[in-house]
Amino acid sequence: MELLRKLTQTPGTPGQEHRIREVVRAEMEGLVDEVRVDRLGNLIGIRRGTGEGPRVMLAAHMDQIGFMVSHIDDDGFLRLNPTGGFDPRTLMAQRVIVHGREELLGVMGSKPIHVLTEEEKKKPLKVSDYFVDLGLPVEEVREKVHVGDPVTWVGDFSEMGMMVVSRALDDRVGVYIMIEALRKLQGARLSADVFAVASVQEEVGIRGATASTVEIRPEIGIALDVTIANDVPGAAAHEHVTKMGKGIAIKRMDSASISSPALVRHLEEIAEARNIPWQPEILPRGGTDAGAIWRTPGGAHVCTLSVPSRYVHSTVELAHKVDVQGGVDLLAAFLEEAGSREYQ
């Protein structure tokens, strides 16, 4: 899990993925035949096959939700613009890092409950109600921080029983699965040409994968991401989406894509044949990089392998080790077999 720790603890908000990209590059070099970066910032690792198989694109986004500094007021408090979707309830009393001319620890503040009017207490907080307090005089803040600087949550990586908890498991765990599957295939003979993309700007509109797809023109696309595990008190069974520890999820559909039925069946058959735990998934809202890949000229067969996660888009995202390892095993097994059948 040390690699997953490193991935989650390296910052990289949408449009500011340069630091996490270098971590991913260092891990991917030696596992593929070529590594390059496109103009948008996607990292693309190419593992060449025998030429007898299809072009397979893997996509795991390396950006995490975060903020940009949008204003510095006369008392040195920062206002923020979100880069990604936030539940405002998760922001109360959180610590953040402002990545300015140096890294500065700050806290998310809002109007104290003691001075709220009864009417204000009834209104739900919005992201715009929060500010960042750096504990510094305004002159020092303006010297070290500028509008446009990225801001990330503080959220340490820990192992908790059979689970891991951290910020940014969405989607550093997908990046982890992609790297570890490639590592598992070292020395293996593949018929498919594999394009492993650590994509950018997924959290603000699946932008990086869109650019990579146009260039790669894959025939098969596998997105690697998290999904909702709503297996918590108060949720009915039909609302769970997935359950922790029951295996990697093979997605049928979400808001951005409908998976290829033939590809889904192939993945399920591989999982059953190799005793890899898996579960089906339909996500009622949300999407992954698969929503970009299927739009390649001529179309592509796509599916998402999803890691069930509780408390997504928070500092305490949870994932089960069984599900993560299942993702590594199933992806590696699929790449070994890619090209063994035609999809209709």
Backbone hydrogen bonds, N-H to C=O, Kabsch-Sander energy under -0.5 kcal/mol:
donor,donor_aa,acceptor,acceptor_aa,energy
5,R,1,M,-2.3
6,K,2,E,-2.2
7,L,3,L,-2.5
8,T,4,L,-2.4
9,Q,5,R,-1.8
10,T,6,K,-0.5
10,T,7,L,-0.8
13,T,16,Q,-0.5
16,Q,13,T,-2.9
20,I,11,P,-0.7
21,R,17,E,-2.4
22,E,18,H,-1.4
23,V,19,R,-1.3
24,V,20,I,-2.4
25,R,21,R,-2.8
26,A,22,E,-2.0
27,E,23,V,-1.5
28,M,24,V,-2.4
29,E,25,R,-2.4
30,G,32,V,-0.6
31,L,28,M,-2.5
32,V,28,M,-0.8
33,D,46,I,-2.3
34,E,46,I,-1.2
36,R,44,I,-2.3
38,D,42,N,-2.0
41,G,38,D,-1.0
43,L,198,A,-2.1
44,I,36,R,-3.2
44,I,42,N,-0.5
45,G,43,L,-0.5
45,G,196,A,-3.0
46,I,34,E,-3.0
47,R,45,G,-0.6
47,R,194,V,-2.9
48,R,46,I,-0.7
50,T,190,L,-1.3
51,G,191,S,-1.0
53,G,191,S,-2.2
56,V,54,P,-0.7
56,V,193,D,-2.9
57,M,55,R,-0.5
57,M,220,I,-2.8
58,L,56,V,-0.5
58,L,195,F,-2.9
59,A,222,I,-2.0
60,A,197,V,-2.3
62,M,199,S,-3.1
63,D,199,S,-0.6
64,Q,12,G,-2.1
66,G,83,T,-1.6
67,F,151,V,-2.0
68,M,81,N,-2.4
69,V,149,D,-2.5
70,S,79,R,-2.9
71,H,79,R,-1.2
73,D,77,F,-2.7
76,G,73,D,-1.9
78,L,132,V,-2.1
79,R,71,H,-2.7
81,N,68,M,-2.7
83,T,66,G,-3.1
84,G,82,P,-0.5
90,T,87,D,-2.5
91,L,88,P,-1.4
92,M,89,R,-0.6
93,A,108,M,-0.7
94,Q,91,L,-1.5
96,V,106,G,-2.7
97,I,152,T,-3.1
98,V,104,L,-2.9
99,H,97,I,-0.6
99,H,150,P,-2.7
100,G,98,V,-1.5
100,G,102,E,-1.5
101,R,144,K,-3.0
104,L,98,V,-2.2
106,G,96,V,-2.8
107,V,133,D,-1.8
108,M,94,Q,-3.1
109,G,107,V,-0.6
109,G,131,F,-3.4
115,V,112,P,-1.5
116,L,113,I,-1.0
121,K,117,T,-2.1
122,K,118,E,-0.8
122,K,119,E,-0.6
123,K,119,E,-0.6
123,K,120,E,-0.9
129,D,126,K,-1.9
130,Y,127,V,-1.6
131,F,109,G,-2.0
132,V,78,L,-2.0
133,D,107,V,-2.6
134,L,132,V,-0.6
140,E,137,P,-0.6
141,V,137,P,-2.2
142,R,138,V,-2.7
143,E,139,E,-1.1
144,K,140,E,-1.7
145,V,141,V,-2.6
148,G,69,V,-2.7
149,D,146,H,-2.1
151,V,67,F,-2.2
152,T,97,I,-2.3
154,V,95,R,-2.2
155,G,153,W,-0.5
158,S,165,V,-2.4
160,M,163,M,-3.5
163,M,160,M,-2.0
164,V,319,A,-2.7
165,V,158,S,-2.7
166,S,317,E,-1.9
167,R,155,G,-1.3
169,L,166,S,-0.5
171,D,169,L,-0.9
172,R,168,A,-1.9
173,V,169,L,-2.3
174,G,169,L,-0.5
174,G,171,D,-0.6
175,V,171,D,-1.7
176,Y,172,R,-2.3
177,I,173,V,-2.1
178,M,174,G,-2.1
179,I,175,V,-2.4
180,E,176,Y,-2.8
181,A,177,I,-2.2
182,L,178,M,-1.9
183,R,179,I,-2.2
184,K,180,E,-2.1
185,L,181,A,-1.1
186,Q,183,R,-1.4
188,A,185,L,-2.5
190,L,188,A,-0.7
193,D,54,P,-1.7
194,V,47,R,-3.0
194,V,192,A,-0.6
195,F,56,V,-3.1
195,F,193,D,-0.5
196,A,45,G,-3.3
196,A,194,V,-0.6
197,V,58,L,-2.8
197,V,195,F,-0.8
198,A,43,L,-2.7
198,A,196,A,-0.6
199,S,60,A,-1.1
199,S,197,V,-0.9
204,V,201,Q,-0.5
205,G,202,E,-1.8
206,I,202,E,-1.8
207,R,201,Q,-1.7
208,G,200,V,-1.9
210,T,206,I,-0.8
211,A,207,R,-1.7
212,S,208,G,-2.2
213,T,209,A,-2.5
214,V,210,T,-1.6
215,E,211,A,-1.3
216,I,212,S,-3.0
217,R,213,T,-2.8
219,E,55,R,-2.4
220,I,55,R,-1.9
221,G,301,H,-2.9
222,I,57,M,-2.7
223,A,221,G,-0.5
223,A,303,C,-2.2
224,L,59,A,-2.7
225,D,305,L,-1.8
227,T,307,V,-2.0
229,A,309,S,-2.1
230,N,228,I,-0.6
230,N,240,H,-2.9
232,V,230,N,-1.7
235,A,232,V,-1.9
239,E,236,A,-1.9
240,H,237,A,-1.3
242,T,228,I,-0.5
242,T,240,H,-2.7
246,K,243,K,-1.4
248,I,277,P,-1.6
249,A,306,S,-2.9
250,I,279,Q,-2.5
251,K,249,A,-0.7
251,K,304,T,-2.4
252,R,281,E,-3.6
253,M,281,E,-0.8
254,D,257,S,-2.3
255,S,286,G,-2.5
256,A,286,G,-0.6
259,S,252,R,-2.7
260,S,302,V,-2.7
264,V,260,S,-2.7
265,R,261,P,-2.4
266,H,262,A,-2.1
267,L,263,L,-2.4
268,E,264,V,-2.5
269,E,265,R,-2.6
270,I,266,H,-2.3
271,A,267,L,-2.4
272,E,268,E,-2.5
273,A,269,E,-2.6
274,R,270,I,-1.9
275,N,272,E,-1.0
276,I,271,A,-2.7
279,Q,248,I,-1.9
281,E,250,I,-1.5
283,L,253,M,-2.4
291,G,288,T,-2.1
292,A,289,D,-1.9
293,I,289,D,-1.7
294,W,290,A,-1.8
295,R,292,A,-1.2
296,T,293,I,-1.9
299,G,296,T,-3.5
300,A,294,W,-0.5
301,H,219,E,-2.4
302,V,300,A,-0.5
303,C,221,G,-1.7
305,L,223,A,-2.6
306,S,249,A,-2.8
306,S,304,T,-0.6
307,V,225,D,-2.4
309,S,227,T,-1.9
310,R,318,L,-0.8
317,E,166,S,-1.5
317,E,314,S,-0.5
318,L,310,R,-2.1
319,A,164,V,-1.9
320,H,308,P,-0.5
321,K,162,M,-2.8
324,V,320,H,-2.1
325,Q,321,K,-2.6
326,G,322,V,-2.0
327,G,323,D,-1.7
328,V,324,V,-1.8
329,D,325,Q,-2.7
330,L,326,G,-2.6
331,L,327,G,-2.2
332,A,328,V,-2.2
333,A,329,D,-2.2
334,F,330,L,-2.5
335,L,331,L,-2.3
336,E,332,A,-1.7
337,E,333,A,-1.4
338,A,334,F,-1.6
340,S,337,E,-2.5
